[in-house]
């Protein structure tokens, strides 16, 4: 290499590149001059500056080509798979064997390393990846605005949030703040080599969320406390498989016991700016013209 040449930037594979976090990650990495390979099951990223590959967790025969030349990667779990560890660990093995050095995994604050599923992937990264970061965000604020989510759908149809969380609080986080942390973990020269628990700036009850939405939108929004069976029935009616609905109800019961009441400084420490508040996001959505 000549004295004036510079090493080429790392090539970063971003799975779920058109999702809530993936879109922002791609933008931030491109702004930093990184080479980005986007990957998802559908069409390419709308950003023409990226290289796109079609990616399906179940199509193992295509994985070698997808990983060719990749130095770092961002992984999100396959949608709708109760225990994704089998698919993800196999892919991780191939990635490490092909020379991928840094892996950033999107997990969740409710999933400790000791758990099965994503917990097992978390543990494998810490033990085997040369450079690693596990993102453990709290619940996404975007869930209240996405009609495909059972909360977003219920709010749109009825103006009601139904949970078994009682007075439990959650440090709801803007998905864009998660993505900003992920982009730093992928693009920084020095690997983070840690698990980042990521929250918003305040821990809110679902009653508080309903009050903010009522104030911002001018619609009567309310939180309706229900028992576990009722919550599960409503989730199943929204299209969630019964077994997964039961798991979500258990997470709500943990919230009622205080499992998600914490607030962390992660976003500001990693990115240099405070995380967005739920009210700020609600006002942003309320100001958007109707689709």
C-alpha positions in Angstrom: 0.0 0.0 0.0 1.4 3.4 -0.9 2.0 6.2 1.6 -0.9 8.2 0.2 -3.4 5.3 -0.1 -6.0 4.7 2.6 -7.5 1.4 3.6 -10.9 0.7 2.1 -13.9 1.2 4.4 -15.4 -1.9 5.9 -18.3 -3.5 4.1 -21.3 -3.7 6.4 -24.2 -6.1 5.9 -27.4 -4.6 7.3 -30.3 -7.1 7.6 -33.8 -5.8 7.9 -32.5 -2.8 5.9 -36.0 -1.3 5.3 -37.3 -1.7 8.8 -37.6 0.8 11.7 -34.0 0.6 12.7 -32.4 -0.6 9.4 -33.4 2.5 7.3 -31.7 4.9 9.8 -28.6 2.7 10.2 -28.1 2.6 6.4 -28.3 6.4 6.2 -25.9 7.0 9.0 -23.3 4.5 7.7 -23.4 6.0 4.2 -23.0 9.5 5.7 -19.8 8.2 7.3 -18.5 6.8 3.9 -19.0 3.1 4.8 -19.7 0.5 2.1 -23.2 -0.9 2.9 -24.8 -4.1 1.6 -28.5 -4.0 2.4 -30.4 -7.3 2.9 -34.1 -8.2 3.3 -36.7 -10.6 1.9 -38.3 -8.0 -0.5 -36.9 -5.4 -2.8 -33.8 -3.3 -2.5 -33.2 -0.3 -0.2 -34.5 2.9 -1.8 -30.9 4.3 -1.4 -29.1 3.6 -4.7 -25.7 4.1 -2.9 -26.0 0.6 -1.4 -25.5 -2.8 -2.8 -28.6 -5.0 -2.2 -29.0 -8.7 -1.8 -32.2 -10.7 -1.2 -31.9 -12.4 2.1 -34.0 -15.2 3.6 -33.0 -16.9 6.8 -34.4 -20.2 5.6 -32.4 -20.2 2.3 -29.1 -21.4 3.7 -27.7 -22.1 0.2 -27.6 -18.4 -0.5 -25.8 -17.3 2.7 -22.2 -17.8 1.5 -22.7 -15.3 -1.3 -24.5 -12.8 0.9 -21.6 -12.9 3.3 -18.8 -12.6 0.7 -16.5 -9.6 1.4 -18.5 -8.6 4.6 -16.4 -7.3 7.5 -19.3 -6.2 9.9 -23.0 -6.9 10.1 -26.2 -5.9 11.8 -28.5 -8.8 12.7 -32.2 -8.7 13.5 -34.1 -11.9 14.2 -36.3 -13.6 11.6 -39.9 -12.4 12.0 -42.5 -14.7 13.4 -40.0 -17.4 14.6 -40.5 -18.3 18.3 -37.0 -19.5 18.8 -34.7 -17.9 16.2 -31.4 -19.2 17.6 -31.1 -22.2 15.3 -31.3 -20.1 12.2 -29.2 -17.3 13.6 -26.4 -19.3 15.1 -25.9 -21.3 11.9 -25.7 -18.0 9.9 -23.3 -16.6 12.6 -21.0 -19.6 12.2 -20.8 -19.0 8.5 -20.2 -15.3 9.0 -17.3 -15.8 11.4 -15.8 -18.5 9.2 -15.8 -16.1 6.3 -14.0 -13.4 8.2 -16.8 -11.2 9.6 -15.2 -9.5 12.6 -17.9 -7.3 14.1 -21.5 -8.2 14.7 -24.2 -6.0 16.2 -27.4 -7.9 17.3 -30.8 -6.3 17.9 -32.2 -8.1 21.0 -34.5 -6.7 23.7 -34.3 -5.5 27.3 -36.6 -8.3 28.3 -34.2 -11.0 27.0 -31.2 -11.7 29.2 -28.2 -13.5 28.0 -29.2 -16.5 30.1 -32.4 -17.0 28.1 -32.9 -19.4 25.2 -33.6 -17.9 21.8 -32.1 -14.5 21.3 -30.3 -14.9 24.7 -28.4 -17.8 23.2 -27.4 -15.7 20.2 -26.3 -12.9 22.6 -24.1 -15.4 24.5 -22.6 -16.8 21.3 -21.6 -13.3 20.2 -19.9 -12.4 23.5 -18.0 -15.7 23.6 -17.0 -16.1 19.9 -17.2 -12.9 17.9 -13.9 -10.9 17.7 -16.0 -7.7 18.1 -19.6 -7.5 19.2 -22.4 -5.4 20.5 -25.9 -6.5 21.7 -28.6 -3.9 21.7 -31.2 -4.5 24.4 -33.8 -1.8 23.8 -37.0 -1.3 25.8 -40.3 -1.3 24.0 -40.5 0.7 20.7 -42.5 3.9 20.8 -43.4 3.2 17.2 -45.7 0.4 18.3 -48.4 2.9 19.2 -48.4 4.4 15.7 -48.1 1.3 13.5 -51.6 -0.1 12.6 -50.0 -3.5 12.0 -49.0 -3.7 15.7 -51.8 -4.8 18.1 -51.5 -1.6 20.2 -51.4 0.7 17.1 -54.3 -1.1 15.5 -56.4 -0.9 18.7 -55.6 2.8 19.1 -56.6 3.5 15.5 -59.8 1.5 15.6 -61.0 2.1 19.2 -58.8 4.6 20.9 -58.0 2.0 23.5 -54.8 0.4 25.0 -55.5 -2.9 26.7 -52.8 -4.4 29.0 -52.2 -6.3 32.2 -49.3 -3.9 33.1 -51.2 -2.1 35.9 -49.1 0.7 37.3 -45.9 -0.7 35.8 -43.7 1.7 33.9 -41.7 1.2 30.7 -38.8 3.3 29.3 -40.3 3.4 25.8 -37.7 4.3 23.2 -37.8 5.8 19.7 -36.6 3.2 17.2 -34.5 5.9 15.6 -32.5 6.3 18.8 -31.8 2.5 18.8 -30.6 2.9 15.2 -28.3 5.7 16.1 -26.6 3.6 18.8 -26.4 0.7 16.3 -24.8 2.9 13.7 -22.1 3.9 16.2 -21.5 0.3 17.2 -21.1 -0.7 13.6 -19.1 2.3 12.3 -16.9 3.4 15.2 -13.3 2.5 14.9 -13.2 0.9 18.3 -15.6 -2.0 18.9 -18.1 -1.4 21.8 -17.8 -5.1 23.0 -20.8 -4.7 25.3 -24.5 -5.0 25.7 -26.3 -1.7 25.5 -29.6 -1.4 27.4 -31.4 1.3 25.5 -34.4 3.3 26.8 -36.1 6.7 26.2 -35.7 9.6 28.7 -38.6 8.6 31.0 -40.5 5.5 32.3 -44.2 5.8 31.6 -47.3 3.9 32.6 -49.6 2.9 29.8 -52.0 5.3 31.5 -49.4 8.1 30.9 -49.1 7.0 27.2 -52.9 7.3 26.7 -52.9 10.7 28.4 -50.1 12.0 26.1 -51.9 10.7 23.0 -55.2 12.3 24.1 -53.5 15.6 24.6 -51.6 15.6 21.4 -54.3 14.2 19.0 -57.4 15.7 20.6 -58.9 12.2 20.5 -60.2 10.4 23.7 -57.6 7.8 24.3 -57.7 5.5 27.3 -55.9 2.6 28.9 -58.1 -0.3 29.8 -56.5 -2.6 32.4 -57.6 -6.2 31.7 -56.8 -9.7 33.0 -54.3 -12.0 31.3 -57.0 -14.1 29.5 -58.7 -11.0 28.1 -55.4 -9.5 26.9 -54.5 -12.8 25.2 -57.8 -13.0 23.4 -57.5 -9.5 22.0 -53.9 -10.2 20.8 -55.0 -13.4 19.1 -58.0 -11.5 17.5 -55.5 -9.1 16.1 -53.6 -11.9 14.3 -51.0 -12.9 16.9 -50.4 -16.7 17.2 -51.8 -17.9 20.5 -48.5 -19.2 21.9 -46.8 -15.9 21.1 -49.7 -13.9 22.6 -49.3 -15.9 25.8 -45.6 -14.9 25.9 -46.4 -11.2 25.3 -48.9 -11.3 28.2 -46.2 -12.7 30.4 -43.9 -9.8 29.5 -46.8 -7.4 30.4 -47.1 -9.2 33.7 -43.4 -8.7 34.3 -43.8 -4.9 33.5 -46.5 -4.8 36.2 -43.8 -6.1 38.6 -41.4 -3.4 37.6 -39.2 -5.3 35.1 -39.0 -2.4 32.6 -39.2 0.7 34.9 -35.5 1.7 34.4 -34.1 4.6 32.4 -30.6 4.3 31.1 -28.1 7.0 29.8 -27.1 4.8 26.8 -28.4 7.0 24.0 -26.7 10.2 25.2 -23.5 8.4 26.2 -23.1 6.7 22.8 -24.5 9.4 20.5 -23.8 12.6 22.3 -27.5 13.7 22.4 -30.5 13.0 24.6 -33.1 10.4 23.5 -36.4 11.6 22.1 -39.4 11.8 24.3 -42.7 10.0 23.7 -44.5 13.3 23.5 -42.1 14.6 20.9 -42.7 11.5 18.7 -46.5 11.8 19.2 -46.4 15.4 18.1 -44.3 14.5 15.1 -46.9 11.9 14.0 -49.8 14.2 14.7 -48.3 16.8 12.4 -48.0 14.5 9.5 -50.5 14.8 6.7 -52.9 11.9 6.4 -51.6 9.1 4.1 
